[in-house]
């Protein structure tokens, strides 16, 4: 799932939770709490990381991101050894 699709899914879930009955809300809450108690964070990115990613996605959507081929990236890595 792409980051954009995940963001859209999160929005949809929030909307649906807002209209869900008490039983559904309690079940979702229990799932989230259980994951946190088992050491699984509800988000794998810190807020700072999400902000950086959002900025990169915005630049990409405007065609302002620069990319390298695998060969170029590999050459840069090897040259830094």
Phi, psi and omega in degrees: 000133179286164180296320179296319179295321179296318178299317180294320178297318178300317179300316181296317179298316180299317179297315182292322178297324179298338181247001184283156177282171186303319182298317180295315180299317179296320180294315179298317179300315180298321178297314181296316180294318180298318178297317179295319180292333179270011177082013178259107180294150179288342176224135181274350181246145173284163177303323179295318178295320178297321179296317178297316180297317178300319179297317179296319179296321178296314178299319180296318181296335178268000180075024184258359178276142176253135182239157177241153173286165178301320181298318179294316179296317180298316180298319178296318180296314181296323182292339181270356181287000000 
